[in-house]
Amino acid sequence: MIDVSVISQKSKIPGSGTALVALRVILGVVFVLSGLAKMWDLYGFSQSIASYNILPSALLAPISIIIPFAELVLGLMLTLNYHPRFAVMFLLALMMTLTGLTAVKYFGGNRSDCGCFGNMVRRPLGWTYFLSNAALLLGLVVAGGRRVSRSGGKNRDK
């Protein structure tokens, strides 16, 4: 369990450490769930990736395994406050890349499912997709913005 009392004492703004930890946990859980949903149906997720028409078929299988695994591991790191800046950096890169590719898909006329949560949650492309991704990106920027220690003297935010 995360001891937020120590975090709040070190913060210059009362409660901001607690809010930052809560934000990291919420974002981490979103990415863990996203990764698990994709892992649940790797074939379906690979078909979602194929619908983007950007990768050769030889790369579909490896990418459809790497992305969910990365989301799961980085989401856990963020949730557990274990090198959260590292996790945020890679999640930001992943989110910006996937959002950019999805924008190309959307503006090219393909409004099919984004594949964000595998085939467990259908999410057709539209402005709500882009707004929710913008909110996630903003949340990641805030979550990676400053250091928060889980214990009195040790800071895992390297």
C-alpha positions as CSV (number, residue, x, y, z in Angstrom):
1,M,0.0,0.0,0.0
2,I,1.2,3.5,-0.8
3,D,1.9,5.7,2.2
4,V,0.6,9.0,0.9
5,S,1.1,10.8,4.2
6,V,4.8,11.0,3.6
7,I,4.2,12.2,0.1
8,S,1.9,15.0,1.2
9,Q,4.4,16.2,3.9
10,K,7.1,16.6,1.2
11,S,4.8,18.5,-1.1
12,K,4.8,22.3,-1.2
13,I,1.2,22.4,-2.2
14,P,-1.0,20.6,0.4
15,G,-2.5,17.5,-1.0
16,S,-0.7,17.7,-4.4
17,G,1.4,14.7,-3.7
18,T,-1.7,12.6,-2.9
19,A,-3.4,13.9,-6.1
20,L,-0.3,13.1,-8.2
21,V,-0.2,9.5,-6.8
22,A,-3.9,9.1,-7.4
23,L,-3.5,10.3,-11.0
24,R,-0.6,7.9,-11.6
25,V,-2.6,5.0,-10.1
26,I,-5.7,5.9,-12.3
27,L,-3.6,6.2,-15.5
28,G,-1.6,3.1,-14.6
29,V,-4.8,1.1,-14.2
30,V,-6.2,2.3,-17.5
31,F,-3.0,1.1,-19.3
32,V,-3.0,-2.2,-17.4
33,L,-6.6,-2.8,-18.4
34,S,-5.9,-1.8,-22.0
35,G,-2.9,-4.2,-22.2
36,L,-4.8,-7.1,-20.6
37,A,-7.8,-6.5,-22.9
38,K,-5.5,-6.7,-26.0
39,M,-3.8,-9.8,-24.6
40,W,-7.1,-11.5,-24.1
41,D,-7.6,-11.6,-27.9
42,L,-4.2,-11.1,-29.6
43,Y,-5.6,-12.3,-32.9
44,G,-8.4,-9.7,-32.8
45,F,-5.9,-7.0,-31.8
46,S,-3.6,-8.0,-34.7
47,Q,-6.6,-7.6,-37.0
48,S,-7.2,-4.1,-35.6
49,I,-3.5,-3.2,-36.3
50,A,-3.9,-4.7,-39.8
51,S,-6.8,-2.3,-40.4
52,Y,-4.3,0.6,-40.2
53,N,-2.6,-0.7,-43.4
54,I,0.8,0.6,-42.3
55,L,2.7,-2.6,-41.2
56,P,3.9,-5.5,-43.3
57,S,2.1,-8.7,-42.3
58,A,5.4,-10.2,-40.9
59,L,5.3,-7.5,-38.2
60,L,1.7,-7.8,-37.2
61,A,2.3,-10.7,-34.7
62,P,5.3,-9.2,-33.0
63,I,3.7,-5.7,-32.7
64,S,0.4,-7.2,-31.4
65,I,2.4,-8.8,-28.6
66,I,4.8,-6.0,-27.8
67,I,2.2,-3.2,-27.5
68,P,-0.1,-4.9,-24.9
69,F,2.9,-6.2,-23.0
70,A,4.4,-2.7,-22.9
71,E,1.1,-1.2,-21.8
72,L,0.8,-3.8,-19.0
73,V,4.4,-3.4,-17.7
74,L,4.4,0.4,-18.0
75,G,0.9,0.7,-16.4
76,L,2.1,-1.4,-13.5
77,M,5.2,0.7,-13.1
78,L,3.1,3.8,-13.0
79,T,0.5,2.3,-10.6
80,L,3.3,1.1,-8.2
81,N,5.2,4.4,-8.5
82,Y,8.2,2.5,-9.7
83,H,10.3,4.7,-12.0
84,P,7.1,6.6,-13.0
85,R,8.9,9.2,-15.1
86,F,10.4,6.3,-17.2
87,A,6.9,4.8,-17.5
88,V,5.3,8.1,-18.4
89,M,8.0,8.9,-21.1
90,F,7.3,5.6,-22.9
91,L,3.6,5.8,-22.5
92,L,3.6,9.3,-23.9
93,A,5.6,8.1,-26.9
94,L,3.3,5.2,-27.4
95,M,0.1,7.3,-27.0
96,M,1.4,10.0,-29.4
97,T,2.4,7.5,-32.0
98,L,-0.9,5.5,-31.8
99,T,-3.0,8.7,-31.7
100,G,-1.2,10.0,-34.7
101,L,-1.6,6.8,-36.7
102,T,-5.3,6.7,-35.7
103,A,-5.7,10.3,-36.9
104,V,-4.3,9.2,-40.3
105,K,-6.7,6.3,-40.3
106,Y,-9.6,8.5,-39.4
107,F,-9.0,11.3,-41.8
108,G,-8.3,8.7,-44.5
109,G,-12.0,7.7,-44.2
110,N,-11.6,4.5,-42.1
111,R,-13.8,4.9,-39.0
112,S,-13.5,1.3,-37.8
113,D,-12.7,0.4,-34.2
114,C,-9.4,1.8,-32.9
115,G,-8.4,-1.4,-31.1
116,C,-7.6,0.5,-27.9
117,F,-9.0,-2.2,-25.6
118,G,-8.7,-5.1,-28.0
119,N,-12.0,-6.6,-29.1
120,M,-13.4,-6.5,-25.5
121,V,-14.5,-2.9,-25.8
122,R,-15.6,-1.6,-29.3
123,R,-14.6,2.0,-29.7
124,P,-15.4,3.5,-33.1
125,L,-13.3,6.4,-34.2
126,G,-14.7,9.8,-33.7
127,W,-14.1,13.1,-31.9
128,T,-14.7,11.4,-28.5
129,Y,-11.8,9.1,-29.2
130,F,-9.5,12.1,-29.8
131,L,-10.8,14.0,-26.8
132,S,-10.2,11.1,-24.5
133,N,-6.8,10.5,-25.9
134,A,-6.0,14.2,-25.4
135,A,-7.1,13.8,-21.7
136,L,-4.9,10.8,-21.3
137,L,-1.9,12.6,-22.8
138,L,-2.5,15.6,-20.6
139,G,-2.8,13.3,-17.6
140,L,0.5,11.6,-18.5
141,V,2.2,15.0,-18.8
142,V,1.0,16.0,-15.4
143,A,1.8,12.5,-13.9
144,G,5.4,12.8,-15.1
145,G,5.9,16.4,-14.1
146,R,7.5,16.1,-10.7
147,R,9.0,13.6,-8.3
148,V,7.0,11.9,-5.6
149,S,8.7,9.6,-3.1
150,R,6.9,6.6,-1.7
151,S,9.1,6.5,1.4
152,G,10.8,9.0,3.6
153,G,14.2,9.2,2.0
154,K,14.2,7.0,-1.1
155,N,13.0,8.3,-4.4
156,R,12.3,5.8,-7.1
157,D,11.7,8.5,-9.6
158,K,15.0,8.3,-11.5
